[in-house]
Amino acid sequence: MSDARNHTFRCPRCGKEMSYDAGMDMLWCPDPECGMAVRRTSTGGTGQDSAGYASSGGGGRGSARWPVEPEDAWPEEPPRRGRKALIFLGAIATVVAVLAMVYSPLLWPKRPVISISPDTVSFNDFSGDGALPQAFAIQNDGKGALEWSIDTDASWLTIQPLTGTLEEGVQVVTLRADIGGMAPGTYEAICTVSGVRAYNTPQEVNIVLELREPPEARAMKEMLGENVELFYGLQPPYVSGPTGTEIELLDNDAAADGTWDALVQFLVEDYTDESPYIEDLQMCGSFAETLHNNAEAAGIRSAWVSIDILGQEVGHALNAFVTTDRGLVFVDCTGEDASAVAAVGGDAGTCDYDKAAYVQVGKPYGLVSIEYAESSSYVFYERYLTAWESYVAELEDYNALVDEYNTLVGGRTLVAGSAEARRAQRLHGDIQSRRIELEIQQEVIGQCQWTSVGTVERIEIYW
């Protein structure tokens, strides 16, 4: 007996190879567009089996075989419309799902949609001159008015505007970074954009700020040594004395750097140094605060400086300026304090308390009367200090000669030509010569040598 599973039959409608369903004893076309199906029926006749299949010999796949029984042996079945419809509906559902994912914002009825561009904003200040403002745009890709607002987690970030309503078009939001007092490094923040009834609220904008030290700060650190910190736009965390009054620096945005001569002229006309130094009441911090504020008001950029002294609990305060011809210079205008004068070549009252200061970590704090400060270099101060030490040593020798001369001639009348008279004459000539040398030296170094407060351990500069 022949079996349909062992034969190959092709669809009479489309010519494709048909499949056999043993459960239903049917042949059906796999092409859903065709849908042809036939069922086996019993027929009689010579050369045919009882099932109505024609014997086809080899029955190999791909050979041209077809049942030879009468046409009514395999009557045509109507197309399987349910299966065809199911396949069609599945394809439609897939297409609809894809379109919904791609175009869903456009299909949302009468609700706004937040669109942000770009979603990452970067600031940088590699030159030390400040970070340029940046911006991003808000757009409403939905329907209806978008009532939006922005919030951020960064105190250094200024946003303008913070709220608005957008129905169409674009709203540009400007960002500004206030980097005053911020240390070099990378800072990150987030701007959160929220919208009333918006489908995709909230949206986030990533903010990145990269800061490097200004060239001025790098140069100062290289010059002053390690353990130096510079701050811009910050108030120093110090008080002016035991009363606890905080230092308050008043800056002038229009203040600028000038020449050394212009700075000296300002110091000569300024009266800060003429105030008396009063322990626990008006001390170095107050003098430096007053000079800073007076200089800024006069259009001269100034810094308030604090130094720690090695082995001492209490430090010292002074001022810093950047001049166009000498670079960074320090000024100490701490007022009348007799203990600050180490040696006097004349009357102590002639000392001017405006002094050029010489500051370098690991070295003694140096002072030179402002009119004798020919350079801001610490090497100059070391040479100046050596000149003073030489002057003091020669002054001691001079005074010893004067004492010897006075002892020799005091209360006595010397006989001309005597040994004592000749000795007194030599001493007198030596004294006169040394006096002239001392006067020349004093003309170069000034009348006042200032006491060092100690070795500088740490420097903080507040611009």
KEGUTI-146797 format. One record per residue (C-alpha): residue in three letters; x, y, z; residue number from 0; chain. Coordinates in Angstrom, 2 decimals. Each point is the difference from the previous one (the first is absolute). Layout:
    aa        c1        c2        c3     i   ch
   ALA         X         Y         Z   NUM    A
...
// end
This chain:
    aa        c1        c2        c3     i   ch
   MET      0.00      0.00      0.00     0    A
   SER      1.29      3.38     -0.96     1    A
   ASP      0.12      2.86      2.57     2    A
   ALA     -0.17      3.77     -0.74     3    A
   ARG      2.91      0.56      2.38     4    A
   ASN      2.25     -1.92     -2.36     5    A
   HIS     -0.98      2.03     -3.06     6    A
   THR      0.59      3.56     -1.11     7    A
   PHE     -3.02      1.99     -1.16     8    A
   ARG      0.01      3.51     -1.36     9    A
   CYS     -2.77      2.53      0.35    10    A
   PRO     -2.18      0.07     -3.10    11    A
   ARG     -0.49      3.74      0.52    12    A
   CYS      3.48      1.41      0.71    13    A
   GLY      2.26     -3.01     -0.67    14    A
   LYS      1.67      0.00      3.45    15    A
   GLU      0.67     -3.26      1.81    16    A
   MET     -2.95     -0.82      2.21    17    A
   SER      0.16     -1.23      3.58    18    A
   TYR     -1.87     -2.99      1.35    19    A
   ASP     -2.06      0.16      3.22    20    A
   ALA     -0.33     -3.58      1.26    21    A
   GLY     -2.58      0.90      2.66    22    A
   MET     -2.40      1.51     -2.51    23    A
   ASP      1.22     -2.15     -2.90    24    A
   MET      0.37      3.13     -2.11    25    A
   LEU      2.55      1.64     -2.26    26    A
   TRP      0.32      3.77      0.39    27    A
   CYS      2.03      2.69     -1.70    28    A
   PRO      2.48      1.81      2.32    29    A
   ASP     -0.41      3.30     -1.87    30    A
   PRO     -2.53      2.10      2.00    31    A
   GLU     -0.82      1.99     -3.14    32    A
   CYS     -1.12     -3.20     -1.71    33    A
   GLY     -1.71     -1.95      2.77    34    A
   MET     -0.70     -3.10     -2.17    35    A
   ALA     -0.95     -3.21      1.89    36    A
   VAL     -1.11     -3.46     -1.33    37    A
   ARG     -1.32     -3.09      1.76    38    A
   ARG      0.43     -3.62     -1.06    39    A
   THR     -3.17     -1.94     -1.06    40    A
   SER     -0.40     -3.65     -0.84    41    A
   THR     -0.20     -0.91     -3.70    42    A
   GLY      0.09     -3.24     -1.91    43    A
   GLY      1.88     -0.86     -3.15    44    A
   THR      2.78     -1.96     -1.53    45    A
   GLY      3.53      0.88      1.00    46    A
   GLN     -1.08      2.01      3.05    47    A
   ASP      0.11     -0.88      3.66    48    A
   SER     -3.05      0.03      2.19    49    A
   ALA      0.81      3.42      1.30    50    A
   GLY     -0.08      1.55     -3.46    51    A
   TYR      3.79      0.80     -0.30    52    A
   ALA      1.81     -0.76     -3.14    53    A
   SER      3.13     -2.04      0.28    54    A
   SER      2.94      2.22     -1.01    55    A
   GLY      2.91     -2.37      0.06    56    A
   GLY      3.03      1.46      1.69    57    A
   GLY     -1.93      2.63      1.96    58    A
   GLY      3.15      2.09      0.22    59    A
   ARG     -0.24      3.57      1.14    60    A
   GLY      0.01      2.55     -2.77    61    A
   SER     -1.38     -2.37     -2.70    62    A
   ALA     -3.19      0.97     -1.80    63    A
   ARG     -2.72     -2.06      1.60    64    A
   TRP     -3.66      0.60      0.46    65    A
   PRO     -2.97     -2.23      0.85    66    A
   VAL     -1.50     -1.54     -3.15    67    A
   GLU     -3.32     -0.94      1.50    68    A
   PRO     -3.07      1.86     -1.18    69    A
   GLU     -0.25      3.65      0.82    70    A
   ASP     -2.56     -0.67      2.69    71    A
   ALA      2.52     -2.25      1.88    72    A
   TRP      1.67      3.13      1.45    73    A
   PRO     -2.73      2.61      0.03    74    A
   GLU      1.16      3.60      0.55    75    A
   GLU     -0.60      1.38      3.46    76    A
   PRO     -0.91      3.65      0.51    77    A
   PRO      2.94      2.22      1.15    78    A
   ARG      0.75      0.07      3.73    79    A
   ARG     -1.05      3.60      0.53    80    A
   GLY      0.38     -0.01      3.80    81    A
   ARG      3.71     -0.81     -0.12    82    A
   LYS      0.61      2.50     -2.79    83    A
   ALA     -1.81      2.74      1.92    84    A
   LEU      1.96     -0.80      3.17    85    A
   ILE      3.32      0.40     -1.80    86    A
   PHE     -1.14      3.25     -1.56    87    A
   LEU     -1.14      1.46      3.32    88    A
   GLY      3.30     -0.95      1.64    89    A
   ALA      1.95      1.85     -2.66    90    A
   ILE     -2.19      3.08      0.41    91    A
   ALA      0.47     -0.06      3.80    92    A
   THR      3.79     -0.15     -0.38    93    A
   VAL      0.05      2.99     -2.34    94    A
   VAL     -2.25      2.01      2.33    95    A
   ALA      2.22     -0.77      3.02    96    A
   VAL      3.14      1.17     -1.81    97    A
   LEU     -1.67      3.19     -1.18    98    A
   ALA     -1.30      0.67      3.52    99    A
   MET      3.48     -0.23      1.48   100    A
   VAL      1.53      2.31     -2.61   101    A
   TYR     -2.73      2.58     -0.24   102    A
   SER     -1.66     -0.33      3.41   103    A
   PRO      0.71      3.62      1.08   104    A
   LEU     -1.86      1.21     -3.06   105    A
   LEU     -2.95     -2.25      0.79   106    A
   TRP     -0.43      1.22      3.57   107    A
   PRO     -3.06      2.24     -0.09   108    A
   LYS      0.18      3.56      1.35   109    A
   ARG      2.89     -0.45      2.46   110    A
   PRO      3.40      1.72     -0.09   111    A
   VAL      3.28     -1.85     -0.47   112    A
   ILE      3.36      1.35      1.27   113    A
   SER      2.88     -0.01     -2.48   114    A
   ILE      3.50      1.10      1.16   115    A
   SER      2.98      0.85     -2.19   116    A
   PRO      2.79     -0.60      0.82   117    A
   ASP     -0.34     -2.27      3.02   118    A
   THR      3.59      0.66      1.15   119    A
   VAL      1.53      3.48      0.52   120    A
   SER      3.69      0.55      0.74   121    A
   PHE      1.78      3.01      1.54   122    A
   ASN      3.74      0.39      0.17   123    A
   ASP      2.42      2.59      1.29   124    A
   PHE      3.42     -1.07     -1.19   125    A
   SER      1.42      3.52     -0.23   126    A
   GLY     -1.06      1.24      3.41   127    A
   ASP     -1.99      2.86     -1.53   128    A
   GLY     -3.43     -1.42      0.83   129    A
   ALA     -2.43     -2.48     -1.56   130    A
   LEU     -2.15      1.23     -2.90   131    A
   PRO     -3.80     -0.34      0.34   132    A
   GLN     -1.61     -3.06     -1.57   133    A
   ALA     -3.59     -0.83     -1.03   134    A
   PHE     -2.43     -2.74     -0.93   135    A
   ALA     -3.40      0.07     -1.73   136    A
   ILE     -3.44     -1.21      1.10   137    A
   GLN     -2.55     -0.98     -2.64   138    A
   ASN     -3.58     -1.26      0.24   139    A
   ASP     -0.40     -3.02     -2.30   140    A
   GLY     -3.55     -0.73      1.17   141    A
   LYS     -3.29      1.84     -0.02   142    A
   GLY     -1.23      2.66      2.34   143    A
   ALA      1.95      2.51      2.07   144    A
   LEU      3.11     -1.24      1.82   145    A
   GLU      0.37      1.64      3.42   146    A
   TRP      3.60     -0.76      0.91   147    A
   SER      2.35      0.68      2.90   148    A
   ILE      3.66     -0.74      0.70   149    A
   ASP      1.76     -1.04      3.20   150    A
   THR      3.68     -0.76      0.64   151    A
   ASP      2.14     -1.54      2.71   152    A
   ALA      2.95      2.39     -0.55   153    A
   SER      0.35      3.20      2.03   154    A
   TRP      2.59      1.35     -2.49   155    A
   LEU     -2.40     -0.20     -2.94   156    A
   THR     -2.24      2.93     -1.00   157    A
   ILE     -2.97     -0.77     -2.29   158    A
   GLN     -1.98      2.55     -2.01   159    A
   PRO     -2.96     -0.33     -0.34   160    A
   LEU     -1.10     -2.53      2.61   161    A
   THR     -3.62     -0.39     -1.16   162    A
   GLY     -2.11      0.61     -3.08   163    A
   THR     -2.83     -1.11     -2.27   164    A
   LEU      0.63     -1.39     -3.46   165    A
   GLU     -2.59     -1.04     -2.56   166    A
   GLU      2.12      0.16     -3.09   167    A
   GLY      3.48      1.11     -1.00   168    A
   VAL      3.11     -0.22      2.19   169    A
   GLN      0.93      1.44      3.41   170    A
   VAL      3.75      0.54      0.51   171    A
   VAL      1.20     -0.35      3.60   172    A
   THR      3.28      1.76      0.93   173    A
   LEU      2.39     -1.48      2.55   174    A
   ARG      2.77      1.85      1.82   175    A
   ALA      2.62     -1.47      2.32   176    A
   ASP      1.10      2.05      3.00   177    A
   ILE      3.49     -1.43      0.53   178    A
   GLY      1.16      2.50      2.62   179    A
   GLY      1.81     -1.80      2.78   180    A
   MET     -0.27     -3.42     -1.66   181    A
   ALA      3.09     -2.18      0.04   182    A
   PRO      1.33     -1.43     -3.27   183    A
   GLY     -1.65     -3.27     -1.02   184    A
   THR     -3.05     -1.51     -1.74   185    A
   TYR     -3.49      0.72      1.32   186    A
   GLU     -3.24     -1.69     -1.08   187    A
   ALA     -3.61      1.09      0.42   188    A
   ILE     -3.49     -0.78     -1.33   189    A
   CYS     -2.72      2.35     -1.26   190    A
   THR     -3.41     -1.61      0.36   191    A
   VAL     -2.65      1.26     -2.46   192    A
   SER     -3.58     -0.73      1.11   193    A
   GLY     -3.23      0.61     -1.90   194    A
   VAL     -3.59      0.13      1.23   195    A
   ARG     -1.93     -2.95     -1.54   196    A
   ALA      2.89     -0.75     -2.35   197    A
   TYR      0.18     -3.67     -1.01   198    A
   ASN      3.77     -0.30      0.54   199    A
   THR      0.55      2.24      3.03   200    A
   PRO      2.59      0.46      1.41   201    A
   GLN      2.97      0.22     -2.34   202    A
   GLU      3.62      0.55      1.08   203    A
   VAL      2.89      2.04     -1.37   204    A
   ASN      3.49     -1.03      1.14   205    A
   ILE      2.33      2.89      0.88   206    A
   VAL      3.80     -0.37      0.10   207    A
   LEU      2.37      2.75      1.22   208    A
   GLU      3.79     -0.33     -0.38   209    A
   LEU      2.24      2.51      1.76   210    A
   ARG      3.72      0.53     -0.14   211    A
   GLU      2.10      2.38      2.05   212    A
   PRO      0.40      3.45     -1.56   213    A
   PRO      3.48      0.63     -1.44   214    A
   GLU      0.41      2.70      2.63   215    A
   ALA     -0.64     -2.51      2.79   216    A
   ARG      2.36     -2.57     -1.47   217    A
   ALA      2.74      2.62     -0.35   218    A
   MET     -0.48      1.16      3.59   219    A
   LYS      0.25     -3.52      1.35   220    A
   GLU      3.16     -0.64     -1.97   221    A
   MET      1.49      3.21      1.36   222    A
   LEU     -1.08     -0.36      3.62   223    A
   GLY      0.63     -3.70      0.51   224    A
   GLU     -2.16     -2.85      1.24   225    A
   ASN     -2.82      0.33      2.55   226    A
   VAL     -1.54      3.00     -1.76   227    A
   GLU     -3.74      0.39     -0.69   228    A
   LEU     -1.75      2.66     -2.06   229    A
   PHE     -3.70      0.86      0.20   230    A
   TYR     -2.05      2.17     -2.34   231    A
   GLY     -3.23      1.69      1.07   232    A
   LEU     -0.04     -1.46      3.53   233    A
   GLN      0.03      1.77      3.33   234    A
   PRO      2.88     -1.15      2.24   235    A
   PRO     -1.18     -2.07      2.99   236    A
   TYR      1.80      2.24      2.49   237    A
   VAL     -0.88      2.62      2.59   238    A
   SER      1.75      3.29      0.53   239    A
   GLY      0.79     -0.69      3.65   240    A
   PRO     -1.23     -1.57      3.23   241    A
   THR     -3.28      1.92     -0.28   242    A
   GLY     -1.02     -2.40     -2.77   243    A
   THR     -0.79      2.54     -2.70   244    A
   GLU      0.21     -1.80     -3.35   245    A
   ILE      2.25      1.28     -2.75   246    A
   GLU     -2.14      1.52     -2.79   247    A
   LEU      1.66      0.68     -3.35   248    A
   LEU     -1.73      2.47     -2.33   249    A
   ASP      0.95     -0.73     -3.59   250    A
   ASN     -0.30      2.33     -2.96   251    A
   ASP     -0.71     -1.75     -3.32   252    A
   ALA      1.64      2.91     -1.82   253    A
   ALA      3.24     -0.22      2.01   254    A
   ALA      3.08     -0.84     -2.04   255    A
   ASP      3.74     -0.60      0.28   256    A
   GLY      2.27      3.02     -0.29   257    A
   THR      3.68      0.91      0.14   258    A
   TRP      2.20     -0.12      3.08   259    A
   ASP      0.35      3.78      0.02   260    A
   ALA     -3.78      0.42     -0.07   261    A
   LEU     -0.32     -2.40      2.92   262    A
   VAL      2.67      1.85      2.00   263    A
   GLN     -1.76      3.30     -0.67   264    A
   PHE     -3.25     -1.48      1.31   265    A
   LEU      1.76     -1.31      3.14   266    A
   VAL      1.57      3.40      0.68   267    A
   GLU     -3.41      1.67     -0.17   268    A
   ASP     -1.78     -2.72      1.98   269    A
   TYR     -0.16      0.44      3.79   270    A
   THR     -0.50     -3.63      1.05   271    A
   ASP      3.53     -0.42      1.33   272    A
   GLU     -0.28      3.12      2.16   273    A
   SER     -2.50     -1.63      2.34   274    A
   PRO      1.54     -1.44      3.18   275    A
   TYR      0.38     -3.72      0.50   276    A
   ILE     -2.11     -0.96      3.04   277    A
   GLU      0.36     -3.51      1.39   278    A
   ASP     -3.29     -1.97     -0.05   279    A
   LEU     -1.82      2.92     -1.59   280    A
   GLN      1.60      1.23     -3.22   281    A
   MET      2.41     -2.55     -1.28   282    A
   CYS      1.54     -1.08     -3.30   283    A
   GLY     -3.25     -1.50     -1.39   284    A
   SER     -1.81      3.32      0.40   285    A
   PHE      2.78      1.94     -1.69   286    A
   ALA      0.05     -2.43     -2.96   287    A
   GLU     -3.81      0.16     -0.27   288    A
   THR     -0.01      3.80     -0.06   289    A
   LEU      2.80      0.27     -2.56   290    A
   HIS     -1.71     -2.57     -2.26   291    A
   ASN     -3.30      1.86      0.02   292    A
   ASN      1.66      3.40     -0.51   293    A
   ALA      2.04     -1.32     -2.94   294    A
   GLU     -3.02     -1.59     -1.68   295    A
   ALA     -1.96      3.23      0.43   296    A
   ALA      2.90      1.80     -1.69   297    A
   GLY     -0.16     -2.42     -2.94   298    A
   ILE      3.04     -2.10      0.98   299    A
   ARG     -0.51     -3.76      0.19   300    A
   SER      1.10     -1.31      3.38   301    A
   ALA      0.12     -3.28      1.94   302    A
   TRP     -0.23     -0.70      3.72   303    A
   VAL      2.75     -2.40      1.06   304    A
   SER      0.37     -2.24      3.03   305    A
   ILE      3.25     -1.73      0.92   306    A
   ASP      0.65     -2.66      2.61   307    A
   ILE      3.25      0.32      1.91   308    A
   LEU      1.98     -3.11      0.85   309    A
   GLY     -0.32     -0.89      3.69   310    A
   GLN     -2.53      2.76      0.77   311    A
   GLU     -3.74     -0.28      0.65   312    A
   VAL     -0.74      3.50     -1.33   313    A
   GLY      0.85      0.90     -3.57   314    A
   HIS      0.23      3.31     -1.80   315    A
   ALA     -2.03      1.89     -2.63   316    A
   LEU      1.08      2.29     -2.83   317    A
   ASN     -0.96      0.89     -3.59   318    A
   ALA      1.01     -1.04     -3.51   319    A
   PHE     -0.12      1.89     -3.31   320    A
   VAL      0.88     -0.92     -3.57   321    A
   THR      1.94      2.78     -1.73   322    A
   THR      0.51      0.25     -3.73   323    A
   ASP      3.74      0.56      0.33   324    A
   ARG      1.04     -1.97      3.10   325    A
   GLY     -2.58     -2.76      0.09   326    A
   LEU     -1.22     -1.24      3.38   327    A
   VAL      0.89      2.24      2.94   328    A
   PHE     -0.92     -0.16      3.68   329    A
   VAL     -0.69      3.01      2.22   330    A
   ASP     -0.17      0.08      3.81   331    A
   CYS     -1.57      3.19      1.34   332    A
   THR     -0.42     -1.12      3.62   333    A
   GLY      0.11      3.30      1.87   334    A
   GLU      2.21      1.53      2.65   335    A
   ASP      1.54     -2.79      2.05   336    A
   ALA      3.40      0.75      1.53   337    A
   SER      0.65     -3.72      0.45   338    A
   ALA      0.05     -0.41     -3.80   339    A
   VAL      3.14      2.13     -0.33   340    A
   ALA      3.20     -2.00      0.42   341    A
   ALA      2.53      2.80     -0.48   342    A
   VAL     -0.21      3.71     -0.61   343    A
   GLY      2.66      2.10     -1.63   344    A
   GLY     -1.76      3.16      1.12   345    A
   ASP     -3.15      1.05      1.81   346    A
   ALA     -2.55     -2.86      0.30   347    A
   GLY     -2.74      2.48     -0.73   348    A
   THR      1.28      0.39     -3.52   349    A
   CYS     -0.89     -3.62     -0.95   350    A
   ASP     -2.79     -0.32     -2.55   351    A
   TYR     -2.15     -3.06      0.77   352    A
   ASP     -0.84     -0.69     -3.66   353    A
   LYS      2.34     -2.88     -0.68   354    A
   ALA      0.70     -2.36     -2.90   355    A
   ALA     -0.31     -3.57      1.26   356    A
   TYR      2.00     -2.99     -1.22   357    A
   VAL     -1.86     -3.29      0.35   358    A
   GLN      1.20     -3.47     -0.90   359    A
   VAL     -0.90     -3.31      1.63   360    A
   GLY      2.84     -1.34      2.11   361    A
   LYS      1.82      3.34      0.27   362    A
   PRO     -0.11      2.86      2.52   363    A
   TYR     -2.67      2.64     -0.51   364    A
   GLY      1.78      3.11     -1.26   365    A
   LEU     -0.83      3.71      0.04   366    A
   VAL      1.55      3.01     -1.75   367    A
   SER     -1.16      3.61      0.27   368    A
   ILE     -2.03      0.65     -3.13   369    A
   GLU      2.28      2.73     -1.37   370    A
   TYR      3.03     -2.31      0.16   371    A
   ALA     -1.63     -3.05     -1.60   372    A
   GLU      1.72     -0.04     -3.37   373    A
   SER     -1.29     -3.47     -0.91   374    A
   SER     -2.68     -2.50      1.00   375    A
   SER      2.43     -2.93     -0.22   376    A
   TYR      0.81     -1.87      3.20   377    A
   VAL      3.64     -0.05     -1.14   378    A
   PHE     -0.04      3.81      0.18   379    A
   TYR     -1.25     -0.20      3.59   380    A
   GLU      2.79     -2.41      0.94   381    A
   ARG      2.58      2.43     -1.43   382    A
   TYR     -1.71      2.90      1.74   383    A
   LEU      0.06     -1.91      3.28   384    A
   THR      3.71     -0.70     -0.47   385    A
   ALA      0.62      3.72     -0.60   386    A
   TRP     -1.84      0.81      3.23   387    A
   GLU      1.99     -2.56      1.96   388    A
   SER      3.20      1.52     -1.40   389    A
   TYR     -1.20      3.48      0.92   390    A
   VAL     -0.85     -1.05      3.55   391    A
   ALA      3.42     -1.67      0.44   392    A
   GLU      1.83      3.06     -1.32   393    A
   LEU     -2.14      2.25      2.17   394    A
   GLU      1.08     -1.97      3.06   395    A
   ASP      3.65      0.38     -1.03   396    A
   TYR     -0.53      3.71     -0.54   397    A
   ASN     -1.55      0.43      3.44   398    A
   ALA      2.90     -1.92      1.55   399    A
   LEU      2.47      2.42     -1.65   400    A
   VAL     -2.01      2.96      1.25   401    A
   ASP      0.06     -1.41      3.53   402    A
   GLU      3.77     -0.54     -0.25   403    A
   TYR      0.55      3.53     -1.26   404    A
   ASN     -2.18      1.52      2.70   405    A
   THR      1.82     -1.96      2.66   406    A
   LEU      3.34      1.19     -1.34   407    A
   VAL     -0.80      3.69     -0.23   408    A
   GLY     -2.74      0.32      2.58   409    A
   GLY      0.90      2.59      2.71   410    A
   ARG      3.60      0.17     -1.17   411    A
   THR      2.25      2.40     -1.84   412    A
   LEU      2.29     -1.80     -2.39   413    A
   VAL      3.42      1.37     -0.83   414    A
   ALA      0.50      0.57     -3.69   415    A
   GLY      2.37     -2.50     -1.51   416    A
   SER     -0.35     -2.41      2.91   417    A
   ALA     -0.77     -3.66     -0.60   418    A
   GLU     -3.50      0.40      1.50   419    A
   ALA     -0.68      3.03     -2.16   420    A
   ARG      1.08     -1.86     -3.12   421    A
   ARG     -2.20     -2.98      1.02   422    A
   ALA     -2.96      2.24      0.60   423    A
   GLN      0.52      1.59     -3.39   424    A
   ARG      0.04     -3.43     -1.73   425    A
   LEU     -3.16     -1.05      1.84   426    A
   HIS     -1.73      3.20     -0.98   427    A
   GLY      0.89     -0.47     -3.67   428    A
   ASP     -1.18     -3.63      0.10   429    A
   ILE     -3.25      1.02      1.64   430    A
   GLN     -0.67      2.63     -2.65   431    A
   SER      0.70     -2.45     -2.82   432    A
   ARG     -2.26     -2.66      1.47   433    A
   ARG     -2.74      2.51      0.66   434    A
   ILE     -0.04      0.94     -3.69   435    A
   GLU     -0.15     -3.69     -0.98   436    A
   LEU     -2.90     -0.59      2.41   437    A
   GLU     -1.90      2.98     -1.38   438    A
   ILE      0.41     -1.34     -3.53   439    A
   GLN     -1.20     -3.43      1.08   440    A
   GLN     -2.99      1.46      1.81   441    A
   GLU     -0.95      1.98     -3.04   442    A
   VAL     -0.24     -3.30     -1.90   443    A
   ILE     -1.79     -2.15      2.60   444    A
   GLY     -2.01      2.62      1.88   445    A
   GLN     -0.31      0.78      3.64   446    A
   CYS     -2.27     -2.86      1.10   447    A
   GLN      0.67     -3.72      0.19   448    A
   TRP     -3.11     -2.07      0.66   449    A
   THR     -0.40     -3.02      2.23   450    A
   SER     -0.96     -3.31     -1.66   451    A
   VAL     -3.03     -1.71      1.52   452    A
   GLY      1.56     -3.39     -0.76   453    A
   THR      0.25     -2.65     -2.70   454    A
   VAL     -2.96     -0.26     -2.38   455    A
   GLU     -1.68     -3.41      0.13   456    A
   ARG     -3.18      0.51     -2.02   457    A
   ILE     -1.53      2.72     -2.24   458    A
   GLU     -3.64      0.70     -0.85   459    A
   ILE     -0.82      2.73     -2.53   460    A
   TYR     -3.59      1.29     -0.40   461    A
   TRP     -0.60      1.92     -3.22   462    A
// end
